[in-house]
Amino acid sequence: MADDLVQLGVTDDLEAGIWRDALAQESIPIVIRPASASSITGIGASSGNVQVFVRAADEKRARWIIGDRNAPQPQDAQPQDAEQDASRD
């Protein structure tokens, strides 16, 4: 799996946990690594920052799930049905 990983982002431990849970619900495994040596020791300004990786094949879907709305919408995601929206008016 390590050969085809892409970085999803750099974040703090709390948000990484939220991403992990959201992606796990969609069966997307992640790898979390310290962002720097100071993250491991807890010394320095970047303490607590981690890098989050997913498989390259899961990247678009993962970005969509975690709320990266700048990411292209994955093919299997269904756009909101305009007819449903119109019927609510």
PyMOL CGO cylinders between C-alpha atoms (Angstrom):
from pymol import cmd
from pymol.cgo import CYLINDER

trace = [
    CYLINDER, 0.00, 0.00, 0.00, 2.86, 2.42, 0.71, 0.3, 1, 1, 1, 1, 1, 1,
    CYLINDER, 2.86, 2.42, 0.71, 3.83, 2.65, -2.97, 0.3, 1, 1, 1, 1, 1, 1,
    CYLINDER, 3.83, 2.65, -2.97, 0.58, 4.24, -4.09, 0.3, 1, 1, 1, 1, 1, 1,
    CYLINDER, 0.58, 4.24, -4.09, -0.09, 6.71, -1.25, 0.3, 1, 1, 1, 1, 1, 1,
    CYLINDER, -0.09, 6.71, -1.25, -0.85, 10.39, -1.79, 0.3, 1, 1, 1, 1, 1, 1,
    CYLINDER, -0.85, 10.39, -1.79, -0.91, 13.06, 0.88, 0.3, 1, 1, 1, 1, 1, 1,
    CYLINDER, -0.91, 13.06, 0.88, -4.42, 14.17, 1.73, 0.3, 1, 1, 1, 1, 1, 1,
    CYLINDER, -4.42, 14.17, 1.73, -3.20, 16.96, 3.97, 0.3, 1, 1, 1, 1, 1, 1,
    CYLINDER, -3.20, 16.96, 3.97, -1.32, 18.12, 7.04, 0.3, 1, 1, 1, 1, 1, 1,
    CYLINDER, -1.32, 18.12, 7.04, -3.46, 18.75, 10.08, 0.3, 1, 1, 1, 1, 1, 1,
    CYLINDER, -3.46, 18.75, 10.08, -3.59, 18.38, 13.85, 0.3, 1, 1, 1, 1, 1, 1,
    CYLINDER, -3.59, 18.38, 13.85, -4.25, 15.14, 15.71, 0.3, 1, 1, 1, 1, 1, 1,
    CYLINDER, -4.25, 15.14, 15.71, -7.89, 15.98, 16.41, 0.3, 1, 1, 1, 1, 1, 1,
    CYLINDER, -7.89, 15.98, 16.41, -8.84, 16.71, 12.82, 0.3, 1, 1, 1, 1, 1, 1,
    CYLINDER, -8.84, 16.71, 12.82, -6.86, 13.69, 11.62, 0.3, 1, 1, 1, 1, 1, 1,
    CYLINDER, -6.86, 13.69, 11.62, -9.00, 11.55, 13.91, 0.3, 1, 1, 1, 1, 1, 1,
    CYLINDER, -9.00, 11.55, 13.91, -12.17, 13.08, 12.46, 0.3, 1, 1, 1, 1, 1, 1,
    CYLINDER, -12.17, 13.08, 12.46, -10.91, 12.40, 8.92, 0.3, 1, 1, 1, 1, 1, 1,
    CYLINDER, -10.91, 12.40, 8.92, -9.99, 8.83, 9.90, 0.3, 1, 1, 1, 1, 1, 1,
    CYLINDER, -9.99, 8.83, 9.90, -13.49, 8.15, 11.26, 0.3, 1, 1, 1, 1, 1, 1,
    CYLINDER, -13.49, 8.15, 11.26, -15.29, 9.73, 8.29, 0.3, 1, 1, 1, 1, 1, 1,
    CYLINDER, -15.29, 9.73, 8.29, -13.15, 7.88, 5.77, 0.3, 1, 1, 1, 1, 1, 1,
    CYLINDER, -13.15, 7.88, 5.77, -13.42, 4.58, 7.66, 0.3, 1, 1, 1, 1, 1, 1,
    CYLINDER, -13.42, 4.58, 7.66, -17.21, 4.79, 7.30, 0.3, 1, 1, 1, 1, 1, 1,
    CYLINDER, -17.21, 4.79, 7.30, -16.62, 4.78, 3.54, 0.3, 1, 1, 1, 1, 1, 1,
    CYLINDER, -16.62, 4.78, 3.54, -14.04, 1.95, 3.74, 0.3, 1, 1, 1, 1, 1, 1,
    CYLINDER, -14.04, 1.95, 3.74, -11.14, 4.25, 2.85, 0.3, 1, 1, 1, 1, 1, 1,
    CYLINDER, -11.14, 4.25, 2.85, -8.04, 3.36, 4.89, 0.3, 1, 1, 1, 1, 1, 1,
    CYLINDER, -8.04, 3.36, 4.89, -5.61, 6.12, 5.85, 0.3, 1, 1, 1, 1, 1, 1,
    CYLINDER, -5.61, 6.12, 5.85, -2.04, 6.33, 7.10, 0.3, 1, 1, 1, 1, 1, 1,
    CYLINDER, -2.04, 6.33, 7.10, -1.16, 9.01, 9.66, 0.3, 1, 1, 1, 1, 1, 1,
    CYLINDER, -1.16, 9.01, 9.66, 2.48, 10.03, 10.14, 0.3, 1, 1, 1, 1, 1, 1,
    CYLINDER, 2.48, 10.03, 10.14, 4.12, 12.81, 12.17, 0.3, 1, 1, 1, 1, 1, 1,
    CYLINDER, 4.12, 12.81, 12.17, 4.67, 15.89, 10.00, 0.3, 1, 1, 1, 1, 1, 1,
    CYLINDER, 4.67, 15.89, 10.00, 8.14, 16.49, 11.44, 0.3, 1, 1, 1, 1, 1, 1,
    CYLINDER, 8.14, 16.49, 11.44, 10.61, 15.21, 14.01, 0.3, 1, 1, 1, 1, 1, 1,
    CYLINDER, 10.61, 15.21, 14.01, 9.39, 17.83, 16.46, 0.3, 1, 1, 1, 1, 1, 1,
    CYLINDER, 9.39, 17.83, 16.46, 5.90, 16.31, 16.21, 0.3, 1, 1, 1, 1, 1, 1,
    CYLINDER, 5.90, 16.31, 16.21, 7.28, 13.09, 17.65, 0.3, 1, 1, 1, 1, 1, 1,
    CYLINDER, 7.28, 13.09, 17.65, 9.07, 14.79, 20.55, 0.3, 1, 1, 1, 1, 1, 1,
    CYLINDER, 9.07, 14.79, 20.55, 6.42, 17.44, 21.17, 0.3, 1, 1, 1, 1, 1, 1,
    CYLINDER, 6.42, 17.44, 21.17, 9.01, 20.19, 20.86, 0.3, 1, 1, 1, 1, 1, 1,
    CYLINDER, 9.01, 20.19, 20.86, 8.56, 23.09, 18.46, 0.3, 1, 1, 1, 1, 1, 1,
    CYLINDER, 8.56, 23.09, 18.46, 5.81, 25.04, 16.80, 0.3, 1, 1, 1, 1, 1, 1,
    CYLINDER, 5.81, 25.04, 16.80, 4.66, 22.13, 14.65, 0.3, 1, 1, 1, 1, 1, 1,
    CYLINDER, 4.66, 22.13, 14.65, 3.99, 19.87, 17.63, 0.3, 1, 1, 1, 1, 1, 1,
    CYLINDER, 3.99, 19.87, 17.63, 0.87, 17.79, 17.04, 0.3, 1, 1, 1, 1, 1, 1,
    CYLINDER, 0.87, 17.79, 17.04, 0.82, 18.18, 13.25, 0.3, 1, 1, 1, 1, 1, 1,
    CYLINDER, 0.82, 18.18, 13.25, 0.46, 15.01, 11.25, 0.3, 1, 1, 1, 1, 1, 1,
    CYLINDER, 0.46, 15.01, 11.25, 0.44, 14.05, 7.58, 0.3, 1, 1, 1, 1, 1, 1,
    CYLINDER, 0.44, 14.05, 7.58, -2.56, 12.09, 6.39, 0.3, 1, 1, 1, 1, 1, 1,
    CYLINDER, -2.56, 12.09, 6.39, -2.21, 9.77, 3.39, 0.3, 1, 1, 1, 1, 1, 1,
    CYLINDER, -2.21, 9.77, 3.39, -4.71, 7.72, 1.37, 0.3, 1, 1, 1, 1, 1, 1,
    CYLINDER, -4.71, 7.72, 1.37, -4.38, 5.40, -1.60, 0.3, 1, 1, 1, 1, 1, 1,
    CYLINDER, -4.38, 5.40, -1.60, -4.12, 7.27, -4.88, 0.3, 1, 1, 1, 1, 1, 1,
    CYLINDER, -4.12, 7.27, -4.88, -7.23, 5.46, -6.11, 0.3, 1, 1, 1, 1, 1, 1,
    CYLINDER, -7.23, 5.46, -6.11, -9.22, 6.87, -3.15, 0.3, 1, 1, 1, 1, 1, 1,
    CYLINDER, -9.22, 6.87, -3.15, -7.91, 10.44, -3.29, 0.3, 1, 1, 1, 1, 1, 1,
    CYLINDER, -7.91, 10.44, -3.29, -10.78, 12.20, -5.07, 0.3, 1, 1, 1, 1, 1, 1,
    CYLINDER, -10.78, 12.20, -5.07, -13.44, 10.49, -2.99, 0.3, 1, 1, 1, 1, 1, 1,
    CYLINDER, -13.44, 10.49, -2.99, -11.51, 11.07, 0.23, 0.3, 1, 1, 1, 1, 1, 1,
    CYLINDER, -11.51, 11.07, 0.23, -11.10, 14.77, -0.48, 0.3, 1, 1, 1, 1, 1, 1,
    CYLINDER, -11.10, 14.77, -0.48, -14.82, 15.06, -1.17, 0.3, 1, 1, 1, 1, 1, 1,
    CYLINDER, -14.82, 15.06, -1.17, -15.70, 13.24, 2.07, 0.3, 1, 1, 1, 1, 1, 1,
    CYLINDER, -15.70, 13.24, 2.07, -13.48, 15.40, 4.29, 0.3, 1, 1, 1, 1, 1, 1,
    CYLINDER, -13.48, 15.40, 4.29, -15.00, 18.53, 2.83, 0.3, 1, 1, 1, 1, 1, 1,
    CYLINDER, -15.00, 18.53, 2.83, -12.35, 19.67, 0.39, 0.3, 1, 1, 1, 1, 1, 1,
    CYLINDER, -12.35, 19.67, 0.39, -14.94, 21.25, -1.87, 0.3, 1, 1, 1, 1, 1, 1,
    CYLINDER, -14.94, 21.25, -1.87, -12.21, 22.42, -4.25, 0.3, 1, 1, 1, 1, 1, 1,
    CYLINDER, -12.21, 22.42, -4.25, -11.61, 18.78, -5.15, 0.3, 1, 1, 1, 1, 1, 1,
    CYLINDER, -11.61, 18.78, -5.15, -13.35, 17.47, -8.25, 0.3, 1, 1, 1, 1, 1, 1,
    CYLINDER, -13.35, 17.47, -8.25, -16.53, 15.59, -7.48, 0.3, 1, 1, 1, 1, 1, 1,
    CYLINDER, -16.53, 15.59, -7.48, -15.96, 11.83, -7.65, 0.3, 1, 1, 1, 1, 1, 1,
    CYLINDER, -15.96, 11.83, -7.65, -17.72, 9.97, -10.45, 0.3, 1, 1, 1, 1, 1, 1,
    CYLINDER, -17.72, 9.97, -10.45, -19.80, 7.83, -8.07, 0.3, 1, 1, 1, 1, 1, 1,
    CYLINDER, -19.80, 7.83, -8.07, -21.13, 10.80, -6.05, 0.3, 1, 1, 1, 1, 1, 1,
    CYLINDER, -21.13, 10.80, -6.05, -24.62, 11.81, -7.04, 0.3, 1, 1, 1, 1, 1, 1,
    CYLINDER, -24.62, 11.81, -7.04, -25.30, 15.52, -7.54, 0.3, 1, 1, 1, 1, 1, 1,
    CYLINDER, -25.30, 15.52, -7.54, -28.28, 16.92, -5.71, 0.3, 1, 1, 1, 1, 1, 1,
    CYLINDER, -28.28, 16.92, -5.71, -31.45, 16.25, -7.60, 0.3, 1, 1, 1, 1, 1, 1,
    CYLINDER, -31.45, 16.25, -7.60, -32.76, 19.58, -8.90, 0.3, 1, 1, 1, 1, 1, 1,
    CYLINDER, -32.76, 19.58, -8.90, -36.28, 18.19, -9.09, 0.3, 1, 1, 1, 1, 1, 1,
    CYLINDER, -36.28, 18.19, -9.09, -36.22, 17.38, -5.36, 0.3, 1, 1, 1, 1, 1, 1,
    CYLINDER, -36.22, 17.38, -5.36, -35.09, 20.91, -4.61, 0.3, 1, 1, 1, 1, 1, 1,
    CYLINDER, -35.09, 20.91, -4.61, -37.83, 22.36, -6.80, 0.3, 1, 1, 1, 1, 1, 1,
    CYLINDER, -37.83, 22.36, -6.80, -40.50, 20.27, -5.07, 0.3, 1, 1, 1, 1, 1, 1,
    CYLINDER, -40.50, 20.27, -5.07, -39.51, 21.71, -1.68, 0.3, 1, 1, 1, 1, 1, 1,
    CYLINDER, -39.51, 21.71, -1.68, -40.42, 25.26, -2.78, 0.3, 1, 1, 1, 1, 1, 1,
]
cmd.load_cgo(trace, "trace")
